[in-house]
Amino acid sequence: MPTLADSGYEGAGTGIHVPVKSPGGSQEPAPGNQARNSLLRGLRSQGERGFALLTQRWALLQHTTASPRQLTQIVRAALILTQFEHKYIR
């Protein structure tokens, strides 16, 4: 199954699609590569925006030493409260 991934997964194997660098000079990347990069940018920006929203709204998430298991529960609660606050859920 093809999977979009960030450039940290470069060389991970078949089916892992990472961003493609521009060929250099005045050459344009192939249309398929441009589409892949555009999809990756769009997905990444949504994730980064969500994370920024949570960490700015909930100061606890900026400087925490909780274990990953405990932090997961805290982030879930913060996400629900943030969605309620922004009227995504009622």
N, CA, C and O atoms as a GROMACS GRO file, in nm:
protein
  360
    1MET      N    1   0.084  -0.116   0.000
    1MET     CA    2   0.000   0.000   0.000
    1MET      C    3   0.090   0.124   0.000
    1MET      O    4   0.175   0.138   0.088
    2PRO      N    5   0.074   0.212  -0.096
    2PRO     CA    6   0.155   0.334  -0.101
    2PRO      C    7   0.128   0.423   0.021
    2PRO      O    8   0.013   0.438   0.064
    3THR      N    9   0.233   0.480   0.075
    3THR     CA   10   0.221   0.563   0.195
    3THR      C   11   0.299   0.692   0.176
    3THR      O   12   0.414   0.690   0.132
    4LEU      N   13   0.237   0.805   0.210
    4LEU     CA   14   0.306   0.933   0.208
    4LEU      C   15   0.381   0.948   0.339
    4LEU      O   16   0.326   0.922   0.446
    5ALA      N   17   0.506   0.990   0.330
    5ALA     CA   18   0.587   1.004   0.452
    5ALA      C   19   0.674   1.128   0.441
    5ALA      O   20   0.692   1.185   0.334
    6ASP      N   21   0.726   1.168   0.553
    6ASP     CA   22   0.814   1.284   0.556
    6ASP      C   23   0.954   1.243   0.513
    6ASP      O   24   0.985   1.123   0.508
    7SER      N   25   1.038   1.338   0.482
    7SER     CA   26   1.169   1.307   0.423
    7SER      C   27   1.260   1.227   0.516
    7SER      O   28   1.362   1.175   0.471
    8GLY      N   29   1.225   1.216   0.643
    8GLY     CA   30   1.302   1.134   0.735
    8GLY      C   31   1.294   0.986   0.702
    8GLY      O   32   1.376   0.907   0.748
    9TYR      N   33   1.196   0.947   0.620
    9TYR     CA   34   1.178   0.807   0.583
    9TYR      C   35   1.240   0.775   0.447
    9TYR      O   36   1.212   0.669   0.389
   10GLU      N   37   1.323   0.864   0.396
   10GLU     CA   38   1.388   0.841   0.267
   10GLU      C   39   1.468   0.711   0.273
   10GLU      O   40   1.545   0.688   0.366
   11GLY      N   41   1.449   0.628   0.174
   11GLY     CA   42   1.518   0.500   0.169
   11GLY      C   43   1.450   0.390   0.249
   11GLY      O   44   1.508   0.284   0.269
   12ALA      N   45   1.327   0.414   0.296
   12ALA     CA   46   1.257   0.316   0.378
   12ALA      C   47   1.209   0.196   0.298
   12ALA      O   48   1.180   0.090   0.356
   13GLY      N   49   1.198   0.209   0.169
   13GLY     CA   50   1.159   0.094   0.089
   13GLY      C   51   1.047   0.126  -0.008
   13GLY      O   52   1.002   0.240  -0.020
   14THR      N   53   1.003   0.021  -0.075
   14THR     CA   54   0.899   0.033  -0.176
   14THR      C   55   0.768   0.075  -0.112
   14THR      O   56   0.730   0.025  -0.006
   15GLY      N   57   0.699   0.168  -0.176
   15GLY     CA   58   0.568   0.212  -0.129
   15GLY      C   59   0.571   0.330  -0.034
   15GLY      O   60   0.466   0.386  -0.004
   16ILE      N   61   0.689   0.369   0.014
   16ILE     CA   62   0.700   0.485   0.102
   16ILE      C   63   0.739   0.603   0.015
   16ILE      O   64   0.852   0.609  -0.035
   17HIS      N   65   0.647   0.696  -0.002
   17HIS     CA   66   0.669   0.811  -0.091
   17HIS      C   67   0.706   0.934  -0.009
   17HIS      O   68   0.626   0.983   0.071
   18VAL      N   69   0.826   0.983  -0.030
   18VAL     CA   70   0.877   1.101   0.040
   18VAL      C   71   0.882   1.217  -0.058
   18VAL      O   72   0.872   1.196  -0.179
   19PRO      N   73   0.898   1.342  -0.009
   19PRO     CA   74   0.907   1.455  -0.101
   19PRO      C   75   1.025   1.439  -0.198
   19PRO      O   76   1.129   1.381  -0.164
   20VAL      N   77   1.006   1.490  -0.318
   20VAL     CA   78   1.110   1.483  -0.420
   20VAL      C   79   1.171   1.620  -0.436
   20VAL      O   80   1.100   1.720  -0.450
   21LYS      N   81   1.303   1.626  -0.433
   21LYS     CA   82   1.373   1.754  -0.448
   21LYS      C   83   1.367   1.800  -0.593
   21LYS      O   84   1.357   1.719  -0.685
   22SER      N   85   1.373   1.932  -0.612
   22SER     CA   86   1.376   1.988  -0.747
   22SER      C   87   1.505   1.946  -0.816
   22SER      O   88   1.609   1.935  -0.753
   23PRO      N   89   1.497   1.921  -0.949
   23PRO     CA   90   1.615   1.874  -1.021
   23PRO      C   91   1.729   1.976  -1.027
   23PRO      O   92   1.841   1.938  -1.062
   24GLY      N   93   1.705   2.098  -0.996
   24GLY     CA   94   1.810   2.200  -1.000
   24GLY      C   95   1.803   2.281  -1.128
   24GLY      O   96   1.738   2.243  -1.226
   25GLY      N   97   1.870   2.393  -1.124
   25GLY     CA   98   1.866   2.482  -1.240
   25GLY      C   99   1.726   2.535  -1.262
   25GLY      O  100   1.654   2.566  -1.166
   26SER      N  101   1.687   2.544  -1.388
   26SER     CA  102   1.553   2.595  -1.420
   26SER      C  103   1.457   2.482  -1.452
   26SER      O  104   1.347   2.506  -1.502
   27GLN      N  105   1.497   2.357  -1.425
   27GLN     CA  106   1.411   2.243  -1.454
   27GLN      C  107   1.300   2.231  -1.351
   27GLN      O  108   1.320   2.257  -1.232
   28GLU      N  109   1.184   2.191  -1.398
   28GLU     CA  110   1.070   2.168  -1.311
   28GLU      C  111   1.061   2.019  -1.279
   28GLU      O  112   1.094   1.936  -1.363
   29PRO      N  113   1.017   1.984  -1.159
   29PRO     CA  114   0.995   1.842  -1.128
   29PRO      C  115   0.880   1.788  -1.214
   29PRO      O  116   0.796   1.864  -1.262
   30ALA      N  117   0.876   1.659  -1.232
   30ALA     CA  118   0.769   1.596  -1.309
   30ALA      C  119   0.635   1.626  -1.242
   30ALA      O  120   0.630   1.646  -1.121
   31PRO      N  121   0.525   1.631  -1.319
   31PRO     CA  122   0.394   1.662  -1.261
   31PRO      C  123   0.355   1.568  -1.146
   31PRO      O  124   0.294   1.612  -1.049
   32GLY      N  125   0.388   1.441  -1.156
   32GLY     CA  126   0.357   1.347  -1.047
   32GLY      C  127   0.431   1.382  -0.920
   32GLY      O  128   0.376   1.371  -0.810
   33ASN      N  129   0.557   1.423  -0.935
   33ASN     CA  130   0.636   1.462  -0.818
   33ASN      C  131   0.584   1.592  -0.757
   33ASN      O  132   0.584   1.608  -0.635
   34GLN      N  133   0.540   1.684  -0.842
   34GLN     CA  134   0.482   1.808  -0.791
   34GLN      C  135   0.355   1.780  -0.712
   34GLN      O  136   0.332   1.839  -0.607
   35ALA      N  137   0.272   1.687  -0.763
   35ALA     CA  138   0.148   1.652  -0.694
   35ALA      C  139   0.179   1.586  -0.559
   35ALA      O  140   0.114   1.618  -0.459
   36ARG      N  141   0.277   1.496  -0.557
   36ARG     CA  142   0.314   1.430  -0.432
   36ARG      C  143   0.362   1.532  -0.329
   36ARG      O  144   0.321   1.528  -0.213
   37ASN      N  145   0.449   1.624  -0.372
   37ASN     CA  146   0.499   1.726  -0.280
   37ASN      C  147   0.386   1.814  -0.228
   37ASN      O  148   0.385   1.853  -0.111
   38SER      N  149   0.292   1.846  -0.316
   38SER     CA  150   0.179   1.930  -0.276
   38SER      C  151   0.093   1.858  -0.171
   38SER      O  152   0.053   1.919  -0.072
   39LEU      N  153   0.066   1.729  -0.193
   39LEU     CA  154  -0.011   1.652  -0.095
   39LEU      C  155   0.060   1.645   0.039
   39LEU      O  156  -0.002   1.664   0.144
   40LEU      N  157   0.190   1.619   0.036
   40LEU     CA  158   0.266   1.611   0.160
   40LEU      C  159   0.267   1.744   0.234
   40LEU      O  160   0.253   1.747   0.356
   41ARG      N  161   0.283   1.854   0.160
   41ARG     CA  162   0.281   1.987   0.223
   41ARG      C  163   0.147   2.013   0.290
   41ARG      O  164   0.141   2.063   0.402
   42GLY      N  165   0.038   1.978   0.219
   42GLY     CA  166  -0.095   2.002   0.273
   42GLY      C  167  -0.121   1.923   0.401
   42GLY      O  168  -0.176   1.976   0.497
   43LEU      N  169  -0.082   1.795   0.400
   43LEU     CA  170  -0.102   1.711   0.519
   43LEU      C  171  -0.016   1.758   0.635
   43LEU      O  172  -0.061   1.763   0.749
   44ARG      N  173   0.108   1.791   0.604
   44ARG     CA  174   0.200   1.833   0.709
   44ARG      C  175   0.154   1.965   0.773
   44ARG      O  176   0.162   1.982   0.894
   45SER      N  177   0.105   2.057   0.690
   45SER     CA  178   0.062   2.186   0.744
   45SER      C  179  -0.058   2.169   0.838
   45SER      O  180  -0.068   2.240   0.938
   46GLN      N  181  -0.149   2.077   0.806
   46GLN     CA  182  -0.263   2.054   0.895
   46GLN      C  183  -0.218   1.998   1.030
   46GLN      O  184  -0.266   2.041   1.135
   47GLY      N  185  -0.126   1.903   1.025
   47GLY     CA  186  -0.076   1.845   1.150
   47GLY      C  187  -0.001   1.947   1.234
   47GLY      O  188  -0.019   1.953   1.355
   48GLU      N  189   0.083   2.027   1.169
   48GLU     CA  190   0.159   2.128   1.242
   48GLU      C  191   0.068   2.236   1.299
   48GLU      O  192   0.090   2.285   1.410
   49ARG      N  193  -0.035   2.272   1.224
   49ARG     CA  194  -0.130   2.373   1.273
   49ARG      C  195  -0.205   2.321   1.395
   49ARG      O  196  -0.223   2.393   1.493
   50GLY      N  197  -0.248   2.196   1.388
   50GLY     CA  198  -0.318   2.136   1.502
   50GLY      C  199  -0.230   2.130   1.625
   50GLY      O  200  -0.275   2.162   1.735
   51PHE      N  201  -0.105   2.088   1.607
   51PHE     CA  202  -0.013   2.080   1.719
   51PHE      C  203   0.014   2.218   1.778
   51PHE      O  204   0.017   2.234   1.900
   52ALA      N  205   0.032   2.318   1.692
   52ALA     CA  206   0.055   2.455   1.739
   52ALA      C  207  -0.066   2.506   1.817
   52ALA      O  208  -0.050   2.572   1.920
   53LEU      N  209  -0.184   2.477   1.768
   53LEU     CA  210  -0.306   2.520   1.836
   53LEU      C  211  -0.314   2.460   1.976
   53LEU      O  212  -0.346   2.529   2.072
   54LEU      N  213  -0.287   2.330   1.986
   54LEU     CA  214  -0.293   2.264   2.116
   54LEU      C  215  -0.187   2.316   2.212
   54LEU      O  216  -0.217   2.344   2.328
   55THR      N  217  -0.063   2.330   2.165
   55THR     CA  218   0.044   2.371   2.256
   55THR      C  219   0.033   2.517   2.297
   55THR      O  220   0.075   2.553   2.407
   56GLN      N  221  -0.022   2.602   2.212
   56GLN     CA  222  -0.040   2.742   2.250
   56GLN      C  223  -0.159   2.760   2.343
   56GLN      O  224  -0.156   2.844   2.432
   57ARG      N  225  -0.263   2.680   2.322
   57ARG     CA  226  -0.383   2.692   2.406
   57ARG      C  227  -0.362   2.629   2.542
   57ARG      O  228  -0.411   2.680   2.643
   58TRP      N  229  -0.291   2.519   2.547
   58TRP     CA  230  -0.271   2.445   2.670
   58TRP      C  231  -0.125   2.450   2.709
   58TRP      O  232  -0.044   2.372   2.659
   59ALA      N  233  -0.090   2.542   2.799
   59ALA     CA  234   0.049   2.565   2.840
   59ALA      C  235   0.113   2.437   2.897
   59ALA      O  236   0.234   2.419   2.888
   60LEU      N  237   0.032   2.351   2.955
   60LEU     CA  238   0.083   2.226   3.010
   60LEU      C  239   0.158   2.144   2.904
   60LEU      O  240   0.255   2.075   2.936
   61LEU      N  241   0.114   2.152   2.780
   61LEU     CA  242   0.174   2.071   2.674
   61LEU      C  243   0.309   2.126   2.626
   61LEU      O  244   0.380   2.058   2.552
   62GLN      N  245   0.344   2.247   2.666
   62GLN     CA  246   0.472   2.304   2.624
   62GLN      C  247   0.589   2.249   2.704
   62GLN      O  248   0.696   2.226   2.648
   63HIS      N  249   0.569   2.229   2.831
   63HIS     CA  250   0.679   2.186   2.919
   63HIS      C  251   0.628   2.073   3.009
   63HIS      O  252   0.593   2.097   3.125
   64THR      N  253   0.624   1.955   2.958
   64THR     CA  254   0.574   1.843   3.038
   64THR      C  255   0.680   1.735   3.051
   64THR      O  256   0.761   1.713   2.961
   65THR      N  257   0.678   1.668   3.163
   65THR     CA  258   0.769   1.556   3.185
   65THR      C  259   0.690   1.428   3.207
   65THR      O  260   0.743   1.330   3.258
   66ALA      N  261   0.562   1.430   3.170
   66ALA     CA  262   0.477   1.312   3.188
   66ALA      C  263   0.523   1.200   3.095
   66ALA      O  264   0.585   1.224   2.991
   67SER      N  265   0.492   1.079   3.134
   67SER     CA  266   0.526   0.964   3.050
   67SER      C  267   0.438   0.968   2.924
   67SER      O  268   0.331   1.029   2.926
   68PRO      N  269   0.482   0.905   2.816
   68PRO     CA  270   0.402   0.904   2.693
   68PRO      C  271   0.259   0.852   2.715
   68PRO      O  272   0.165   0.904   2.655
   69ARG      N  273   0.243   0.753   2.799
   69ARG     CA  274   0.108   0.698   2.825
   69ARG      C  275   0.020   0.803   2.892
   69ARG      O  276  -0.096   0.821   2.853
   70GLN      N  277   0.073   0.871   2.992
   70GLN     CA  278  -0.004   0.976   3.060
   70GLN      C  279  -0.028   1.094   2.966
   70GLN      O  280  -0.137   1.152   2.965
   71LEU      N  281   0.072   1.129   2.890
   71LEU     CA  282   0.061   1.243   2.799
   71LEU      C  283  -0.044   1.218   2.692
   71LEU      O  284  -0.114   1.311   2.651
   72THR      N  285  -0.058   1.095   2.648
   72THR     CA  286  -0.160   1.062   2.549
   72THR      C  287  -0.299   1.096   2.602
   72THR      O  288  -0.380   1.153   2.530
   73GLN      N  289  -0.325   1.060   2.726
   73GLN     CA  290  -0.455   1.090   2.787
   73GLN      C  291  -0.476   1.241   2.800
   73GLN      O  292  -0.587   1.290   2.777
   74ILE      N  293  -0.373   1.312   2.838
   74ILE     CA  294  -0.382   1.458   2.852
   74ILE      C  295  -0.410   1.523   2.718
   74ILE      O  296  -0.494   1.612   2.709
   75VAL      N  297  -0.339   1.481   2.614
   75VAL     CA  298  -0.358   1.539   2.480
   75VAL      C  299  -0.497   1.507   2.428
   75VAL      O  300  -0.561   1.592   2.366
   76ARG      N  301  -0.546   1.387   2.452
   76ARG     CA  302  -0.682   1.353   2.409
   76ARG      C  303  -0.784   1.445   2.473
   76ARG      O  304  -0.874   1.495   2.406
   77ALA      N  305  -0.770   1.469   2.603
   77ALA     CA  306  -0.862   1.558   2.673
   77ALA      C  307  -0.851   1.700   2.620
   77ALA      O  308  -0.953   1.766   2.599
   78ALA      N  309  -0.729   1.748   2.598
   78ALA     CA  310  -0.708   1.883   2.546
   78ALA      C  311  -0.768   1.896   2.407
   78ALA      O  312  -0.825   2.000   2.374
   79LEU      N  313  -0.756   1.793   2.325
   79LEU     CA  314  -0.811   1.796   2.190
   79LEU      C  315  -0.963   1.807   2.194
   79LEU      O  316  -1.021   1.888   2.120
   80ILE      N  317  -1.027   1.728   2.278
   80ILE     CA  318  -1.173   1.734   2.289
   80ILE      C  319  -1.218   1.872   2.338
   80ILE      O  320  -1.312   1.929   2.282
   81LEU      N  321  -1.151   1.925   2.440
   81LEU     CA  322  -1.188   2.057   2.491
   81LEU      C  323  -1.166   2.166   2.387
   81LEU      O  324  -1.247   2.259   2.376
   82THR      N  325  -1.058   2.155   2.310
   82THR     CA  326  -1.030   2.254   2.205
   82THR      C  327  -1.134   2.245   2.093
   82THR      O  328  -1.180   2.348   2.043
   83GLN      N  329  -1.170   2.124   2.055
   83GLN     CA  330  -1.273   2.108   1.952
   83GLN      C  331  -1.406   2.164   1.999
   83GLN      O  332  -1.479   2.226   1.921
   84PHE      N  333  -1.440   2.143   2.125
   84PHE     CA  334  -1.562   2.198   2.181
   84PHE      C  335  -1.557   2.350   2.182
   84PHE      O  336  -1.654   2.417   2.148
   85GLU      N  337  -1.442   2.404   2.221
   85GLU     CA  338  -1.424   2.548   2.229
   85GLU      C  339  -1.440   2.614   2.092
   85GLU      O  340  -1.495   2.724   2.081
   86HIS      N  341  -1.390   2.547   1.986
   86HIS     CA  342  -1.399   2.603   1.851
   86HIS      C  343  -1.526   2.560   1.778
   86HIS      O  344  -1.541   2.582   1.658
   87LYS      N  345  -1.617   2.498   1.854
   87LYS     CA  346  -1.749   2.457   1.803
   87LYS      C  347  -1.741   2.355   1.691
   87LYS      O  348  -1.825   2.355   1.601
   88TYR      N  349  -1.639   2.267   1.695
   88TYR     CA  350  -1.631   2.156   1.601
   88TYR      C  351  -1.723   2.043   1.648
   88TYR      O  352  -1.772   1.963   1.569
   89ILE      N  353  -1.743   2.037   1.780
   89ILE     CA  354  -1.837   1.940   1.839
   89ILE      C  355  -1.928   2.015   1.934
   89ILE      O  356  -1.894   2.124   1.981
   90ARG      N  357  -2.042   1.958   1.961
   90ARG     CA  358  -2.139   2.025   2.052
   90ARG      C  359  -2.174   1.936   2.166
   90ARG      O  360  -2.253   1.975   2.252
   0.00000   0.00000   0.00000
